[in-house]
């Protein structure tokens, strides 16, 4: 599943389905909401590389 979030226009575009994520308990709307909040967090905290940010959190 790929989620494109445009915070300026408050729009979200979803490609794919949550079924691709396996046997998890969240529905599509919950995932979209989570990704939207993550995008807001990244922008507010000037995080341009989320993978690098999470790698630093995990590895110290």
GIZIHU-V157538 format. One record per backbone hydrogen bond with DSSP energy under -1.0 kcal/mol. NH is the residue of the N-H (numbers start at 1). CO is the residue of the C=O. E is the energy in kcal/mol with one decimal. If there is no record, write none. Layout:
BEGIN
nh={NH NH}
co={CO CO}
e={E E}
END
This chain:
BEGIN
nh={2 4 6 11 13 15 20 21 22 24 31 32 33 34 35 36 37 38 39 40 41 42 43 44 45 46 47 53 54 55 56 57 58 59 60}
co={15 13 11 6 4 2 17 18 19 22 27 28 29 30 31 32 33 34 35 36 37 38 39 40 41 43 42 49 50 51 52 53 54 55 56}
e={-3.1 -3.1 -2.8 -2.0 -2.6 -3.1 -1.7 -2.0 -1.4 -1.7 -2.0 -2.6 -2.4 -2.2 -2.8 -2.2 -2.2 -2.2 -2.3 -2.1 -2.3 -2.7 -2.2 -2.8 -1.8 -1.5 -3.1 -2.2 -2.7 -2.6 -2.2 -1.6 -2.3 -2.9 -1.6}
END
